[in-house]
Protein backbone atom coordinates (compact mmCIF):
# COMPACT_ATOMS: atom_id res chain seq x y z
CA UNK A 1 0.00 0.00 0.00
CA UNK A 2 1.45 3.35 -1.07
CA UNK A 3 0.78 6.77 0.38
CA UNK A 4 -0.58 9.51 -1.88
CA UNK A 5 2.83 11.19 -2.14
CA UNK A 6 4.54 7.90 -2.95
CA UNK A 7 2.02 7.17 -5.71
CA UNK A 8 2.33 10.74 -7.05
CA UNK A 9 6.11 10.44 -7.24
CA UNK A 10 6.00 7.00 -8.86
CA UNK A 11 3.55 8.22 -11.49
CA UNK A 12 5.66 11.34 -12.15
CA UNK A 13 8.81 9.24 -12.65
CA UNK A 14 6.84 6.85 -14.86
CA UNK A 15 5.51 9.65 -17.08
CA UNK A 16 8.93 11.26 -17.46
CA UNK A 17 10.58 7.96 -18.37
CA UNK A 18 7.86 7.34 -20.94
CA UNK A 19 8.22 10.85 -22.37
CA UNK A 20 11.98 11.42 -22.19
CA UNK A 21 13.41 7.93 -21.83
CA UNK A 22 15.20 8.96 -18.62
CA UNK A 23 14.01 9.65 -15.05
CA UNK A 24 13.63 13.22 -13.74
CA UNK A 25 16.22 14.89 -11.53
CA UNK A 26 15.63 15.24 -7.79
CA UNK A 27 15.02 18.97 -8.28
CA UNK A 28 12.30 18.21 -10.82
CA UNK A 29 10.73 15.65 -8.46
CA UNK A 30 10.77 18.18 -5.62
CA UNK A 31 9.09 20.81 -7.79
CA UNK A 32 6.49 18.40 -9.18
CA UNK A 33 5.43 17.27 -5.69
CA UNK A 34 5.67 20.80 -4.24
CA UNK A 35 8.11 19.77 -1.51
CA UNK A 36 10.42 22.21 0.20
CA UNK A 37 13.55 20.06 0.28
CA UNK A 38 15.20 17.11 -1.44
CA UNK A 39 15.19 15.17 1.84
CA UNK A 40 11.47 14.52 1.36
CA UNK A 41 12.19 13.09 -2.10
CA UNK A 42 14.95 10.89 -0.65
CA UNK A 43 12.47 9.45 1.87
CA UNK A 44 9.86 8.78 -0.83
CA UNK A 45 12.45 7.16 -3.13
CA UNK A 46 13.65 4.93 -0.26
CA UNK A 47 10.07 3.90 0.53
CA UNK A 48 9.36 3.02 -3.11
CA UNK A 49 12.59 1.04 -3.31
CA UNK A 50 11.82 -0.86 -0.11
CA UNK A 51 8.38 -1.78 -1.51
CA UNK A 52 9.90 -3.07 -4.73
CA UNK A 53 8.45 -0.47 -7.12
CA UNK A 54 11.77 1.06 -8.18
CA UNK A 55 15.44 0.16 -8.20
CA UNK A 56 18.32 2.59 -7.85
CA UNK A 57 21.24 1.65 -10.10
CA UNK A 58 24.48 1.32 -8.17
CA UNK A 59 27.21 3.87 -8.86
CA UNK A 60 24.88 5.83 -11.13
CA UNK A 61 23.97 9.37 -10.10
CA UNK A 62 20.21 9.52 -9.53
CA UNK A 63 19.56 6.70 -12.01
CA UNK A 64 16.21 5.07 -11.24
CA UNK A 65 14.54 2.11 -12.92
CA UNK A 66 10.85 1.39 -12.47
CA UNK A 67 10.37 -2.28 -11.59
CA UNK A 68 6.57 -2.39 -11.38
CA UNK A 69 3.52 -0.19 -11.07
CA UNK A 70 0.51 -0.55 -8.73
CA UNK A 71 -2.41 -2.30 -10.44
CA UNK A 72 -4.50 0.86 -10.52
CA UNK A 73 -1.73 2.71 -12.33
CA UNK A 74 -0.73 0.01 -14.82
CA UNK A 75 -0.83 1.01 -18.47
CA UNK A 76 -1.02 -1.51 -21.31
CA UNK A 77 2.32 -2.07 -22.91
CA UNK A 78 4.34 -0.30 -20.20
CA UNK A 79 8.04 -1.07 -20.17
CA UNK A 80 11.04 0.96 -19.01
CA UNK A 81 12.74 2.88 -21.78
CA UNK A 82 16.23 2.14 -20.50
CA UNK A 83 17.20 -0.99 -22.42
CA UNK A 84 20.04 -3.18 -21.15
CA UNK A 85 22.47 -4.17 -23.88
CA UNK A 86 25.19 -6.80 -23.99
CA UNK A 87 28.73 -5.51 -23.94
CA UNK A 88 30.56 -6.29 -27.16
CA UNK A 89 32.71 -9.42 -27.04
CA UNK A 90 36.46 -9.07 -27.42
CA UNK A 91 36.23 -11.92 -29.95
CA UNK A 92 34.00 -9.83 -32.22
CA UNK A 93 36.19 -6.86 -33.20
CA UNK A 94 33.95 -6.06 -36.18
CA UNK A 95 31.15 -5.01 -33.83
CA UNK A 96 31.48 -1.24 -33.32
CA UNK A 97 31.74 0.19 -29.83
CA UNK A 98 28.33 1.30 -28.69
CA UNK A 99 26.37 -1.11 -30.88
CA UNK A 100 24.40 -3.01 -28.25
CA UNK A 101 22.07 -5.56 -29.90
CA UNK A 102 18.59 -6.04 -28.50
CA UNK A 103 17.42 -9.55 -29.24
CA UNK A 104 13.94 -10.76 -30.09
CA UNK A 105 11.20 -9.91 -32.54
CA UNK A 106 9.89 -6.40 -32.89
CA UNK A 107 13.29 -4.69 -33.09
CA UNK A 108 14.38 -2.26 -35.79
CA UNK A 109 17.90 -1.43 -36.94
CA UNK A 110 18.68 2.22 -36.25
CA UNK A 111 21.82 3.89 -37.62
CA UNK A 112 24.44 4.93 -35.07
CA UNK A 113 25.71 8.24 -36.41
CA UNK A 114 28.76 8.41 -34.17
CA UNK A 115 29.36 10.16 -30.86
CA UNK A 116 27.80 13.22 -29.27
CA UNK A 117 29.10 15.30 -26.40
CA UNK A 118 27.21 15.52 -23.14
CA UNK A 119 29.63 18.25 -22.17
CA UNK A 120 31.60 20.54 -24.47
CA UNK A 121 30.09 20.39 -27.98
CA UNK A 122 31.96 18.36 -30.56
CA UNK A 123 31.97 18.59 -34.33
CA UNK A 124 28.67 17.81 -36.04
CA UNK A 125 28.12 14.17 -36.94
CA UNK A 126 26.72 13.15 -40.32
CA UNK A 127 28.08 9.70 -41.22
CA UNK A 128 26.64 6.33 -40.24
CA UNK A 129 29.16 4.43 -38.09
CA UNK A 130 27.11 1.27 -37.45
CA UNK A 131 23.60 0.09 -36.65
CA UNK A 132 21.91 -0.89 -33.39
CA UNK A 133 18.74 -2.93 -32.82
CA UNK A 134 16.08 -0.92 -30.96
CA UNK A 135 12.73 -2.23 -29.67
CA UNK A 136 9.76 -1.04 -31.72
CA UNK A 137 7.96 0.33 -28.65
CA UNK A 138 10.73 2.90 -28.26
CA UNK A 139 10.16 4.25 -31.76
CA UNK A 140 7.39 6.50 -33.03
CA UNK A 141 5.44 5.02 -35.96
CA UNK A 142 6.29 6.54 -39.32
CA UNK A 143 9.16 8.65 -37.95
CA UNK A 144 12.88 8.56 -38.61
CA UNK A 145 15.27 7.71 -35.79
CA UNK A 146 19.01 7.55 -35.26
CA UNK A 147 21.34 6.74 -32.37
CA UNK A 148 24.42 8.41 -30.89
CA UNK A 149 27.00 7.27 -28.37
CA UNK A 150 27.29 9.69 -25.45
CA UNK A 151 30.65 11.08 -24.44
CA UNK A 152 30.83 13.13 -21.24
CA UNK A 153 28.88 13.53 -18.01
CA UNK A 154 26.97 16.80 -18.33
CA UNK A 155 23.60 14.99 -18.46
CA UNK A 156 24.30 12.54 -15.64
CA UNK A 157 21.58 13.92 -13.34
CA UNK A 158 19.07 13.18 -16.12
CA UNK A 159 20.21 9.55 -15.98
CA UNK A 160 22.38 9.76 -19.12
CA UNK A 161 25.87 8.41 -18.55
CA UNK A 162 29.11 8.39 -20.47
CA UNK A 163 29.01 5.44 -22.88
CA UNK A 164 25.21 5.24 -23.14
CA UNK A 165 23.67 5.08 -26.60
CA UNK A 166 20.80 7.55 -26.96
CA UNK A 167 17.96 6.96 -29.40
CA UNK A 168 16.84 10.16 -31.13
CA UNK A 169 13.62 10.88 -33.01
CA UNK A 170 14.59 13.07 -35.93
CA UNK A 171 12.88 16.45 -36.15
CA UNK A 172 13.36 20.18 -35.91
CA UNK A 173 10.67 20.90 -33.30
CA UNK A 174 11.09 20.71 -29.52
CA UNK A 175 9.13 21.70 -26.43
CA UNK A 176 10.60 23.31 -23.34
CA UNK A 177 12.12 20.59 -21.19
CA UNK A 178 12.85 18.18 -24.04
CA UNK A 179 16.33 16.66 -24.21
CA UNK A 180 17.53 17.35 -27.73
CA UNK A 181 20.42 17.02 -30.13
CA UNK A 182 21.26 20.65 -30.85
CA UNK A 183 23.48 21.85 -33.66
CA UNK A 184 25.26 25.04 -32.59
CA UNK A 185 26.17 27.50 -35.35
CA UNK A 186 26.05 24.69 -37.90
CA UNK A 187 29.26 23.08 -36.63
CA UNK A 188 28.94 21.64 -33.12
CA UNK A 189 26.49 19.01 -31.90
CA UNK A 190 25.56 18.55 -28.24
CA UNK A 191 22.95 16.75 -26.14
CA UNK A 192 21.17 19.12 -23.75
CA UNK A 193 17.80 20.05 -22.26
CA UNK A 194 16.06 22.65 -24.41
CA UNK A 195 14.47 25.87 -23.15
CA UNK A 196 13.15 28.71 -25.31
CA UNK A 197 12.38 32.22 -24.07
CA UNK A 198 11.59 34.87 -26.63
CA UNK A 199 14.27 34.81 -29.30
CA UNK A 200 16.83 33.03 -27.09
CA UNK A 201 17.54 29.34 -26.61
CA UNK A 202 19.03 27.89 -23.42
CA UNK A 203 20.85 24.54 -23.65
CA UNK A 204 20.84 23.23 -20.09
CA UNK A 205 23.18 20.63 -18.66
CA UNK A 206 22.04 18.20 -15.96
CA UNK A 207 25.23 18.50 -13.96
CA UNK A 208 26.05 21.55 -11.79
CA UNK A 209 29.65 21.43 -13.02
CA UNK A 210 28.50 22.69 -16.42
CA UNK A 211 27.02 26.09 -17.24
CA UNK A 212 23.84 26.62 -19.24
CA UNK A 213 24.58 27.97 -22.71
CA UNK A 214 22.26 30.78 -23.82
CA UNK A 215 22.27 31.40 -27.57
CA UNK A 216 20.29 33.31 -30.15
CA UNK A 217 17.55 31.38 -31.89
CA UNK A 218 19.41 31.59 -35.20
CA UNK A 219 22.48 29.94 -33.64
CA UNK A 220 20.70 26.70 -32.67
CA UNK A 221 19.14 24.02 -34.88
CA UNK A 222 17.31 21.13 -33.25
CA UNK A 223 18.12 17.85 -35.00
CA UNK A 224 15.95 15.55 -32.90
CA UNK A 225 14.78 14.73 -29.40
CA UNK A 226 15.57 11.90 -27.03
CA UNK A 227 13.11 8.98 -26.92
CA UNK A 228 15.20 6.37 -25.12
CA UNK A 229 18.62 5.02 -24.35
CA UNK A 230 20.52 1.75 -24.38
CA UNK A 231 23.03 1.00 -21.62
CA UNK A 232 25.71 -1.65 -21.13
CA UNK A 233 26.85 -2.90 -17.71
C-alpha positions as CSV (number, residue, x, y, z in Angstrom):
1,X,0.0,0.0,0.0
2,X,1.4,3.4,-1.1
3,X,0.8,6.8,0.4
4,X,-0.6,9.5,-1.9
5,X,2.8,11.2,-2.1
6,X,4.5,7.9,-3.0
7,X,2.0,7.2,-5.7
8,X,2.3,10.7,-7.1
9,X,6.1,10.4,-7.2
10,X,6.0,7.0,-8.9
11,X,3.5,8.2,-11.5
12,X,5.7,11.3,-12.2
13,X,8.8,9.2,-12.7
14,X,6.8,6.8,-14.9
15,X,5.5,9.7,-17.1
16,X,8.9,11.3,-17.5
17,X,10.6,8.0,-18.4
18,X,7.9,7.3,-20.9
19,X,8.2,10.9,-22.4
20,X,12.0,11.4,-22.2
21,X,13.4,7.9,-21.8
22,X,15.2,9.0,-18.6
23,X,14.0,9.6,-15.1
24,X,13.6,13.2,-13.7
25,X,16.2,14.9,-11.5
26,X,15.6,15.2,-7.8
27,X,15.0,19.0,-8.3
28,X,12.3,18.2,-10.8
29,X,10.7,15.7,-8.5
30,X,10.8,18.2,-5.6
31,X,9.1,20.8,-7.8
32,X,6.5,18.4,-9.2
33,X,5.4,17.3,-5.7
34,X,5.7,20.8,-4.2
35,X,8.1,19.8,-1.5
36,X,10.4,22.2,0.2
37,X,13.5,20.1,0.3
38,X,15.2,17.1,-1.4
39,X,15.2,15.2,1.8
40,X,11.5,14.5,1.4
41,X,12.2,13.1,-2.1
42,X,14.9,10.9,-0.7
43,X,12.5,9.4,1.9
44,X,9.9,8.8,-0.8
45,X,12.4,7.2,-3.1
46,X,13.6,4.9,-0.3
47,X,10.1,3.9,0.5
48,X,9.4,3.0,-3.1
49,X,12.6,1.0,-3.3
50,X,11.8,-0.9,-0.1
51,X,8.4,-1.8,-1.5
52,X,9.9,-3.1,-4.7
53,X,8.5,-0.5,-7.1
54,X,11.8,1.1,-8.2
55,X,15.4,0.2,-8.2
56,X,18.3,2.6,-7.9
57,X,21.2,1.7,-10.1
58,X,24.5,1.3,-8.2
59,X,27.2,3.9,-8.9
60,X,24.9,5.8,-11.1
61,X,24.0,9.4,-10.1
62,X,20.2,9.5,-9.5
63,X,19.6,6.7,-12.0
64,X,16.2,5.1,-11.2
65,X,14.5,2.1,-12.9
66,X,10.8,1.4,-12.5
67,X,10.4,-2.3,-11.6
68,X,6.6,-2.4,-11.4
69,X,3.5,-0.2,-11.1
70,X,0.5,-0.5,-8.7
71,X,-2.4,-2.3,-10.4
72,X,-4.5,0.9,-10.5
73,X,-1.7,2.7,-12.3
74,X,-0.7,0.0,-14.8
75,X,-0.8,1.0,-18.5
76,X,-1.0,-1.5,-21.3
77,X,2.3,-2.1,-22.9
78,X,4.3,-0.3,-20.2
79,X,8.0,-1.1,-20.2
80,X,11.0,1.0,-19.0
81,X,12.7,2.9,-21.8
82,X,16.2,2.1,-20.5
83,X,17.2,-1.0,-22.4
84,X,20.0,-3.2,-21.2
85,X,22.5,-4.2,-23.9
86,X,25.2,-6.8,-24.0
87,X,28.7,-5.5,-23.9
88,X,30.6,-6.3,-27.2
89,X,32.7,-9.4,-27.0
90,X,36.5,-9.1,-27.4
91,X,36.2,-11.9,-30.0
92,X,34.0,-9.8,-32.2
93,X,36.2,-6.9,-33.2
94,X,34.0,-6.1,-36.2
95,X,31.2,-5.0,-33.8
96,X,31.5,-1.2,-33.3
97,X,31.7,0.2,-29.8
98,X,28.3,1.3,-28.7
99,X,26.4,-1.1,-30.9
100,X,24.4,-3.0,-28.3
101,X,22.1,-5.6,-29.9
102,X,18.6,-6.0,-28.5
103,X,17.4,-9.6,-29.2
104,X,13.9,-10.8,-30.1
105,X,11.2,-9.9,-32.5
106,X,9.9,-6.4,-32.9
107,X,13.3,-4.7,-33.1
108,X,14.4,-2.3,-35.8
109,X,17.9,-1.4,-36.9
110,X,18.7,2.2,-36.2
111,X,21.8,3.9,-37.6
112,X,24.4,4.9,-35.1
113,X,25.7,8.2,-36.4
114,X,28.8,8.4,-34.2
115,X,29.4,10.2,-30.9
116,X,27.8,13.2,-29.3
117,X,29.1,15.3,-26.4
118,X,27.2,15.5,-23.1
119,X,29.6,18.3,-22.2
120,X,31.6,20.5,-24.5
121,X,30.1,20.4,-28.0
122,X,32.0,18.4,-30.6
123,X,32.0,18.6,-34.3
124,X,28.7,17.8,-36.0
125,X,28.1,14.2,-36.9
126,X,26.7,13.2,-40.3
127,X,28.1,9.7,-41.2
128,X,26.6,6.3,-40.2
129,X,29.2,4.4,-38.1
130,X,27.1,1.3,-37.5
131,X,23.6,0.1,-36.6
132,X,21.9,-0.9,-33.4
133,X,18.7,-2.9,-32.8
134,X,16.1,-0.9,-31.0
135,X,12.7,-2.2,-29.7
136,X,9.8,-1.0,-31.7
137,X,8.0,0.3,-28.6
138,X,10.7,2.9,-28.3
139,X,10.2,4.2,-31.8
140,X,7.4,6.5,-33.0
141,X,5.4,5.0,-36.0
142,X,6.3,6.5,-39.3
143,X,9.2,8.6,-37.9
144,X,12.9,8.6,-38.6
145,X,15.3,7.7,-35.8
146,X,19.0,7.5,-35.3
147,X,21.3,6.7,-32.4
148,X,24.4,8.4,-30.9
149,X,27.0,7.3,-28.4
150,X,27.3,9.7,-25.5
151,X,30.7,11.1,-24.4
152,X,30.8,13.1,-21.2
153,X,28.9,13.5,-18.0
154,X,27.0,16.8,-18.3
155,X,23.6,15.0,-18.5
156,X,24.3,12.5,-15.6
157,X,21.6,13.9,-13.3
158,X,19.1,13.2,-16.1
159,X,20.2,9.5,-16.0
160,X,22.4,9.8,-19.1
161,X,25.9,8.4,-18.6
162,X,29.1,8.4,-20.5
163,X,29.0,5.4,-22.9
164,X,25.2,5.2,-23.1
165,X,23.7,5.1,-26.6
166,X,20.8,7.6,-27.0
167,X,18.0,7.0,-29.4
168,X,16.8,10.2,-31.1
169,X,13.6,10.9,-33.0
170,X,14.6,13.1,-35.9
171,X,12.9,16.4,-36.2
172,X,13.4,20.2,-35.9
173,X,10.7,20.9,-33.3
174,X,11.1,20.7,-29.5
175,X,9.1,21.7,-26.4
176,X,10.6,23.3,-23.3
177,X,12.1,20.6,-21.2
178,X,12.8,18.2,-24.0
179,X,16.3,16.7,-24.2
180,X,17.5,17.3,-27.7
181,X,20.4,17.0,-30.1
182,X,21.3,20.7,-30.9
183,X,23.5,21.8,-33.7
184,X,25.3,25.0,-32.6
185,X,26.2,27.5,-35.3
186,X,26.0,24.7,-37.9
187,X,29.3,23.1,-36.6
188,X,28.9,21.6,-33.1
189,X,26.5,19.0,-31.9
190,X,25.6,18.5,-28.2
191,X,23.0,16.7,-26.1
192,X,21.2,19.1,-23.7
193,X,17.8,20.1,-22.3
194,X,16.1,22.6,-24.4
195,X,14.5,25.9,-23.2
196,X,13.2,28.7,-25.3
197,X,12.4,32.2,-24.1
198,X,11.6,34.9,-26.6
199,X,14.3,34.8,-29.3
200,X,16.8,33.0,-27.1
201,X,17.5,29.3,-26.6
202,X,19.0,27.9,-23.4
203,X,20.8,24.5,-23.7
204,X,20.8,23.2,-20.1
205,X,23.2,20.6,-18.7
206,X,22.0,18.2,-16.0
207,X,25.2,18.5,-14.0
208,X,26.0,21.5,-11.8
209,X,29.6,21.4,-13.0
210,X,28.5,22.7,-16.4
211,X,27.0,26.1,-17.2
212,X,23.8,26.6,-19.2
213,X,24.6,28.0,-22.7
214,X,22.3,30.8,-23.8
215,X,22.3,31.4,-27.6
216,X,20.3,33.3,-30.1
217,X,17.6,31.4,-31.9
218,X,19.4,31.6,-35.2
219,X,22.5,29.9,-33.6
220,X,20.7,26.7,-32.7
221,X,19.1,24.0,-34.9
222,X,17.3,21.1,-33.3
223,X,18.1,17.8,-35.0
224,X,16.0,15.6,-32.9
225,X,14.8,14.7,-29.4
226,X,15.6,11.9,-27.0
227,X,13.1,9.0,-26.9
228,X,15.2,6.4,-25.1
229,X,18.6,5.0,-24.4
230,X,20.5,1.7,-24.4
231,X,23.0,1.0,-21.6
232,X,25.7,-1.6,-21.1
233,X,26.9,-2.9,-17.7
